Amino acid sequence: DSEAGELNFCNPKATYTIVTDQTLNKRDKHWPDLFLSKANGQDIQKFWQHEYIKHGTCCSDLFNEEQYFDLALVLNDRFDLVKTFRNHGIIPLSSHTVHKIEKTIRSVTGVLPNLSCTKNMELLEIGICFNRNASNMIDCPTPKTCNPDKTNLITFP
């Protein structure tokens, strides 16, 4: 059931199309690769390739590659999590419990997020989960790398 499980790597043999011009600029502005330099991220596009192969292939019968990325950007723009964090006292270089960060995100999304952390428990990624056709947000099915012990502290970088 796609409502209950994660939608990952549905077609690992799928290919990704390198983008240029306006499409490249739009993706890089709203969904940049933070691990590579801007030039390398735009040239290689490994991050977007990974995201499409991992998640986009699970709804390829509903959305082509370009539609998948356009939808992801629209869904991302629904929430200003940085502003929400600031309003709840979660500011750069501060540390908070997993519970507080989850509760803060849930206050605007209504659902339980996936939180990914570095080995040093710095917040790396916030995942908001949707059903397969992206019509509804759903609680993310499994915790990620932030220890699910609600008392552990996560640093907001």
C-alpha positions in Angstrom: 0.0 0.0 0.0 1.6 3.3 -1.1 -0.1 5.1 1.8 1.8 3.0 4.3 5.2 2.4 2.9 8.0 4.5 1.6 8.2 5.1 -2.1 11.9 4.6 -2.9 13.9 3.2 -5.8 10.9 1.9 -7.8 13.0 1.8 -11.0 16.7 1.9 -10.3 17.4 1.5 -14.0 15.7 4.8 -14.9 17.7 7.6 -16.4 17.8 11.2 -15.6 17.9 14.0 -18.1 20.5 16.8 -17.5 18.8 20.2 -17.6 20.0 23.6 -18.7 19.0 27.2 -18.9 15.8 28.3 -17.1 15.1 24.8 -15.7 18.6 24.6 -14.3 18.3 28.0 -12.8 14.9 27.3 -11.2 16.1 24.0 -9.6 19.3 25.4 -8.4 17.6 28.4 -6.8 14.9 26.4 -5.0 16.5 23.0 -4.5 20.3 23.4 -4.6 22.9 20.7 -4.0 24.5 21.8 -0.8 27.3 19.3 -0.9 29.0 20.4 -4.1 30.1 23.8 -5.3 27.5 25.6 -7.3 29.3 25.0 -10.6 29.8 21.3 -9.9 26.3 20.8 -8.7 24.9 22.4 -11.9 27.3 20.5 -14.1 27.0 17.1 -12.7 23.4 17.3 -11.3 24.1 14.1 -9.2 21.8 15.4 -6.4 18.7 15.8 -8.7 19.5 12.5 -10.4 19.5 10.8 -7.1 16.2 12.4 -6.0 14.5 11.4 -9.2 15.8 7.9 -9.3 15.0 7.4 -5.6 11.5 9.0 -5.5 10.4 10.3 -8.9 10.4 6.9 -10.5 7.8 5.8 -8.0 5.2 8.0 -9.6 6.5 8.0 -13.2 3.1 6.8 -14.5 1.6 10.0 -13.0 4.3 12.6 -13.6 7.1 12.7 -16.1 10.5 13.9 -14.9 10.0 17.6 -15.4 6.5 17.4 -13.8 8.0 15.6 -10.8 10.5 18.3 -10.2 8.0 21.1 -10.8 5.6 19.5 -8.3 8.4 19.0 -5.8 9.2 22.7 -6.0 5.5 23.7 -5.6 5.2 21.4 -2.6 8.4 22.8 -1.0 7.1 26.4 -1.3 4.0 25.6 0.7 5.9 25.9 4.0 8.5 28.3 5.2 10.1 26.0 7.7 13.0 28.4 8.4 10.5 31.1 9.5 8.5 28.6 11.5 11.7 27.4 13.2 12.7 31.0 14.0 9.2 31.7 15.5 9.6 28.7 17.8 13.2 29.7 18.9 14.9 27.2 16.7 17.7 29.3 15.3 21.1 28.5 13.8 23.6 26.9 16.2 20.9 26.1 18.7 20.1 22.6 19.9 16.6 21.1 20.5 15.0 17.8 21.2 13.8 15.6 18.3 10.3 16.0 19.8 10.5 19.8 19.7 11.6 19.9 16.1 9.0 17.3 15.0 6.3 19.2 16.9 7.3 22.5 15.3 7.2 21.0 11.8 3.9 19.3 12.6 2.4 22.7 13.6 2.5 23.8 10.0 2.3 20.6 8.1 0.0 18.5 10.3 2.2 15.4 9.7 5.2 13.7 11.2 8.4 14.5 9.2 11.5 12.4 8.5 14.5 14.0 10.0 18.0 13.2 8.8 21.0 14.1 10.9 24.8 13.9 10.6 26.8 11.6 12.9 27.1 14.6 15.2 23.3 15.1 15.4 23.2 18.2 13.2 20.0 18.5 11.3 20.8 17.6 7.7 17.4 17.2 6.0 13.7 17.5 6.7 11.4 15.1 4.7 7.7 15.8 4.4 5.9 12.7 3.0 3.1 12.6 0.6 0.9 9.9 -0.9 1.9 8.7 -4.4 -0.2 11.2 -6.3 0.9 14.1 -4.0 -2.7 14.9 -3.1 -2.2 14.5 0.7 0.6 14.8 3.1 1.0 11.7 5.3 3.0 10.9 8.4 6.4 9.6 7.3 6.5 5.9 7.9 10.0 5.4 9.5 12.4 7.7 11.4 15.6 8.4 9.6 19.1 9.1 11.0 18.1 11.5 13.8 17.8 9.1 16.8 14.1 8.6 17.5 14.7 8.9 21.2 12.7 12.1 21.7 15.1 13.5 24.3 18.2 13.5 22.1 19.3 16.9 21.1 19.6 18.0 17.4 21.7 21.0 16.5 20.2 23.3 13.9 23.2 24.3 11.8 
